[in-house]
Amino acid sequence: MARIVKKRYSKQSVAIIVDGNDEKWYIDNVKKHYSCNAIRSMKIKPDLPQRKKVQELFNLAESKLNEEYTFVILIIDLDEPLKDVSEYSKFKYLYSKYLLAKNNELTGRQNSKYGWMSKILIIINNPCLEYWYLLHFNKITRFYADYQSLLPELKKIPILSQYDKCEDYYNKKPNIYERLENALNVARNNAIQFNLDDCNSQGCSEMNLLFDYFDKL
């Protein structure tokens, strides 16, 4: 009789998938400094795919669940999908299935294909992670088409006036998390939930959900 080998999972193991280096650098600093024991004791691996197509990001999330992880956090910036009609269409389709999975509303056939999405958390930045930094100082919903159009607003903030999308800036003392730490609760309060119908008219960052998730563990 064949021996059945069962997958072994740690009590909680979380994979964090990001689509940009800046998200990885930011999360690395969150792990070091955020005052939450769960975020340090759990298995967390920021994972930067070589390619960033929407379907590939979702495929990677599914594969992580099929491996050693019990939960996946997928962080998506919308600046690139919004520039490509087919990518935007794919994002809307997959995100709508994610919402159905989280609300336990998938049909039987849909559940066999997308049921795994109930074990992930999708965090949206529209257009990019830097919107999260703006929320530390202002409650806004202004839409920016991309990082370049948002950058002048970011640089008006004194402690971010020299902001640069590079590893040296993110990690030099004070690092990016330390620069913003005193206003973290402000940003969490300023954040609003992403609405699929407002992709092209309202900016947002749901990075607050990352902190909410670990605070509840």
C-alpha positions, 0 to 999 in steps of 0.5 A, a space after each residue: 500500500 502506498 504511503 500517503 505523505 501529508 503536507 506539513 505546515 507550520 502553525 501560521 506561515 505567511 508569504 508576502 508577494 510584492 510587485 516592486 522593490 520598494 514594497 520589499 524594502 518597506 516590508 523588510 523595515 516593517 518586520 524589523 521595527 513594527 511593535 507586534 510580536 506576530 510579525 516577527 515570529 511568523 514565517 514571512 518572505 517578501 517575494 518579488 517575481 521576475 515578471 509582474 503580469 497580473 495572472 502571474 502574480 495570482 499564479 504565484 499566490 496559488 503556488 505558495 499556498 500549495 507549498 508550505 504557506 497557510 496564508 498569502 498576502 498579495 500587494 498589487 500596484 495598479 499603475 501598470 495594469 491601468 496602462 494596459 487594457 488586457 492587464 486591467 481586464 484580467 485584474 478586474 476579472 481575478 479581483 472580482 473572483 477574489 471578492 466572491 471567494 472572501 464572501 463565500 459566494 463562489 458557485 460550485 464550479 467557480 470554487 474548484 478553480 478559485 476557492 484558494 483565494 479565500 486564503 489570501 489577502 489582496 492589498 491594493 495601492 492605486 497607483 503605487 506604494 507612495 500613496 501610502 506615504 501621503 496618507 501619513 500626512 493627509 486624508 486624500 482620495 485624489 487620483 494620480 495616474 502614476 508614480 511620476 505624477 504623485 512624486 511632486 506631492 510627496 516631495 512637499 513633505 519635509 521628511 520625504 523631500 529627498 525621497 528616492 525609489 532606491 534601496 539606499 534611501 529606504 534603508 539609510 538611517 532613519 529608514 523609511 519606516 522610522 521616518 513615518 512611524 509617528 504618523 502610522 496610526 494617522 495613515 491607518 485612519 486615513 486609508 479607505 477600502 479599494 473600490 473596483 469601480 473607482 480604479 480610474 477616478 480615486 486613489 487609495 492605499 490599503 497597506 493598513 490591512 497589512 498591519 490589521 492582519 498581524 495585529 489580530 493574530 
